[in-house]
Amino acid sequence: MKLITLIENKPGKDKNLNCEFGFATYIEDEDISLIFDTGQTGEFVNNIEKLEIDTEKIKNIIISHNHFDHAGGVESYIKKFGNSFTLNVNKDFFTKRFILTPERSRILSCNRLYHTAVTNNVKINFINDHIHKISKNITLFTDFTPMTSFEKPDPTYFKGEPSMVTPDLMSDEIALGLDTSKGFIILCGCSHIGIVNIIKNIEKWTGKKVSGIIGGLHLSHAPAEKIEGTIAFIKNNNIRFLGISHCTGENVITQLENHSCEVFKNNTGNIFIL
């Protein structure tokens, strides 16, 4: 299995590739090629061309959650490569989402995406079950149940219509489980519900032991309790392979490195052979 980080906040070794605050990954396996997340603006499309990836083989795009830095590139992909793919999202994906504080308010979701998909005749697959097998070695997981005390919902996240919002518990979040030569690895977009919650749910549902994590852990501005609880879990459960990035936080990456974890800074253009 090969993973290529199509876009991330920082450049990797290939300085010819574009980068932006966001996340997108290409996966190529023996029986499937797919894209997981699409970055913020569509810059990942330019990287696909520079990397000479054959988009004719890509029949699935999976979006981890409806925030602009993960779902924003879908429209650009359609314009460049057409509609010959299935858009896989959680059943709650198209609900509008916001960040609201006394100091600021901001739309987080891509509110035009449903219209764009429908008008371009893109097939949408709504994931309604905890477990959705998409290929021999790749499984989608969603509808996670909170299982830790230290991974609390972000109190600034809300969803609904502007006139009537409710707290957003990130029910639309999807993570991938990858059966690889390096073990069972979780690929996540931002882990808003908490990476430990995600792992505990998936291990409960599958009976498999998670050996690695690739993606964002959303700890860059997290309270100390969440950071400490997450690091302790990763260390105590011997999760050694960490290709973490995007919203994880440089301070957290450093702490994990100090715990002798096998940490790879997962920047734009990085390639993982698993």
C-alpha positions in Angstrom: 0.0 0.0 0.0 1.3 3.5 -0.9 0.2 6.8 0.7 1.2 10.2 -0.7 0.4 13.3 1.2 -1.1 15.5 -1.5 -1.2 18.6 0.6 -0.4 19.7 4.1 0.5 22.9 6.0 4.2 22.7 5.2 6.4 21.6 2.2 8.3 18.4 2.3 11.4 17.5 0.3 9.8 18.2 -3.1 9.7 22.0 -3.1 7.9 22.0 -6.5 4.7 21.0 -4.7 2.2 23.5 -3.4 1.3 23.5 0.3 -1.5 25.2 2.4 -3.2 24.8 5.7 -5.2 21.7 5.0 -4.8 18.0 4.4 -5.2 15.5 1.5 -3.9 12.0 1.0 -3.8 9.7 -2.0 -3.9 5.9 -1.4 -3.0 3.3 -3.9 -3.5 -0.4 -3.0 -3.7 -3.7 -4.9 -7.5 -3.3 -5.6 -8.2 0.4 -5.2 -7.0 4.0 -5.6 -8.7 6.7 -3.6 -8.3 10.2 -2.1 -8.9 11.0 1.6 -9.6 14.7 2.1 -9.0 17.4 -0.5 -7.3 20.4 1.3 -8.6 23.9 1.4 -8.5 25.6 -1.9 -7.9 23.0 -4.6 -4.1 23.4 -4.7 -3.9 19.6 -4.2 -5.1 19.3 -7.8 -2.0 20.9 -9.1 0.1 18.5 -6.9 -1.8 15.5 -8.4 -0.7 16.7 -11.8 2.9 17.3 -10.8 3.1 13.9 -9.2 1.6 12.4 -12.4 -1.1 10.4 -10.5 -3.5 8.6 -12.8 -6.9 10.0 -11.7 -8.7 7.6 -14.0 -8.1 4.9 -11.4 -9.5 7.1 -8.6 -13.1 6.0 -8.1 -13.6 7.1 -4.5 -13.0 10.4 -2.6 -13.6 10.2 1.2 -13.9 13.3 3.3 -13.1 13.0 7.0 -15.4 15.9 8.1 -17.0 19.0 6.7 -14.5 21.7 7.5 -13.1 23.9 4.8 -9.5 22.7 5.1 -10.5 19.1 4.3 -13.4 19.4 2.0 -12.6 22.7 0.1 -10.8 21.1 -2.8 -13.6 18.8 -4.1 -15.0 21.5 -6.5 -11.6 22.0 -8.1 -11.1 18.3 -8.5 -14.4 18.0 -10.3 -13.5 20.9 -12.6 -10.2 19.4 -13.5 -10.8 15.7 -13.6 -14.6 15.2 -13.9 -17.2 13.3 -11.9 -16.2 9.7 -12.3 -15.9 9.0 -8.6 -18.1 8.4 -5.5 -18.0 11.0 -2.7 -18.1 9.1 0.6 -19.3 11.1 3.6 -21.0 10.6 6.9 -24.8 10.9 6.8 -24.5 14.1 8.9 -21.8 15.6 6.7 -23.8 18.4 4.9 -25.0 20.1 8.1 -23.7 23.7 8.3 -20.9 24.2 10.9 -19.5 27.2 12.6 -16.9 28.4 15.2 -18.5 30.9 17.6 -16.8 32.8 20.4 -17.5 36.2 22.0 -14.6 37.6 19.8 -15.4 36.0 16.5 -17.7 33.9 14.3 -16.7 31.9 11.3 -18.2 29.4 8.9 -16.2 26.2 9.0 -18.2 24.0 6.6 -18.2 24.0 2.7 -21.9 25.0 2.3 -21.8 24.9 -1.5 -20.5 21.4 -1.7 -23.8 19.5 -1.8 -25.0 21.8 -4.7 -21.7 21.3 -6.5 -21.9 17.6 -6.2 -25.5 17.3 -7.3 -25.2 19.7 -10.2 -22.2 17.8 -11.5 -23.9 14.4 -11.1 -21.4 13.1 -8.5 -22.6 10.0 -6.8 -22.8 10.5 -3.0 -22.5 7.6 -0.7 -23.7 8.4 2.8 -22.0 6.2 5.5 -24.6 5.2 8.0 -22.8 2.3 9.9 -19.9 2.2 12.2 -18.0 0.0 9.8 -17.9 0.3 6.0 -15.6 -1.9 4.1 -14.4 -0.2 0.9 -11.7 -2.5 -0.3 -9.7 -5.6 0.8 -7.4 -3.6 3.1 -9.3 -0.3 3.7 -12.2 0.3 6.1 -14.2 3.4 6.8 -15.2 4.0 10.5 -17.6 6.7 11.8 -20.3 7.5 14.4 -17.8 7.3 17.2 -18.9 7.1 20.9 -17.0 9.2 23.5 -15.0 6.8 25.6 -12.5 9.0 27.4 -12.9 11.8 30.0 -10.1 14.0 28.7 -11.2 14.3 25.1 -14.1 16.8 25.5 -16.0 18.5 22.6 -14.7 21.8 21.5 -17.0 24.4 23.1 -16.6 26.8 20.3 -17.9 24.5 17.6 -21.6 24.7 16.6 -23.8 23.3 13.8 -27.2 24.0 12.2 -28.8 27.1 10.7 -27.4 30.5 11.9 -30.7 31.3 13.6 -30.7 28.0 15.6 -27.3 26.4 16.3 -26.5 23.5 18.6 -23.1 22.3 19.9 -21.2 20.3 17.2 -20.0 17.0 18.6 -18.4 16.2 15.2 -20.7 13.3 14.5 -19.7 13.5 10.8 -16.1 12.4 11.4 -14.7 9.5 9.4 -11.4 7.7 9.9 -9.8 5.0 7.8 -8.4 1.7 9.1 -5.6 0.4 6.9 -4.4 -3.3 7.1 -0.8 -3.0 6.1 2.6 -4.8 6.3 3.3 -2.5 9.3 0.1 -3.5 11.1 -3.3 -1.9 11.5 -2.9 1.9 11.0 -5.5 4.6 11.5 -5.6 7.5 8.9 -7.5 10.5 10.3 -8.1 14.0 9.1 -8.3 16.0 12.4 -9.4 13.6 15.1 -11.8 16.2 16.4 -13.6 13.7 18.6 -10.2 12.6 20.0 -7.7 10.1 18.6 -8.0 8.0 21.7 -11.8 7.9 21.3 -11.4 6.9 17.7 -8.9 4.1 18.4 -10.9 2.7 21.4 -14.0 2.5 19.2 -12.3 0.9 16.3 -10.4 -1.6 18.4 -13.7 -2.5 20.1 -15.6 -2.9 16.8 -12.8 -4.9 15.1 -10.8 -6.6 17.8 -7.7 -5.4 16.0 -4.7 -3.7 17.8 -3.8 -0.3 16.3 -0.1 0.0 15.6 0.1 3.4 14.0 -1.5 6.7 13.2 -1.2 8.9 10.1 -2.9 12.4 10.0 -3.9 15.2 12.3 -4.5 14.9 16.1 -6.0 18.3 16.7 -3.8 19.0 19.7 -2.1 22.3 18.7 -4.4 24.4 20.9 -5.7 21.6 23.2 -5.8 21.8 27.0 -3.0 20.1 28.8 -5.2 17.4 30.1 -6.1 16.3 26.5 -2.4 16.4 25.4 -1.1 14.5 28.4 -3.9 11.9 28.1 -3.3 11.4 24.4 0.5 11.0 24.7 0.2 8.7 27.7 -2.3 6.5 25.7 0.0 6.3 22.6 3.0 5.5 24.8 1.2 2.9 27.0 -0.4 1.2 24.1 2.9 0.9 22.1 1.6 2.8 19.1 5.0 3.4 17.5 4.4 4.4 13.9 3.3 8.1 13.8 3.0 10.0 10.5 1.4 13.0 12.2 0.8 16.5 10.9 -1.6 19.4 10.1 -3.3 20.2 13.4 -1.2 18.0 15.7 1.0 20.8 17.1 4.8 21.0 17.0 5.0 20.8 20.8 3.1 17.6 20.8 5.3 16.1 18.0 8.4 17.0 20.0 6.9 15.3 23.2 6.2 12.2 21.2 9.7 12.1 19.8 11.0 12.4 23.3 9.0 9.3 24.2 11.0 7.3 21.6 8.0 7.0 19.2 8.8 6.5 15.5 7.6 10.0 14.4 7.5 11.2 10.8 6.5 14.8 10.2 3.9 14.2 7.5 4.4 17.2 5.1 3.3 17.8 1.5 4.7 15.1 -0.8 5.6 12.6 1.8 5.3 9.0 0.7 4.5 6.1 3.0 5.0 2.5 1.7 3.0 0.3 4.1 
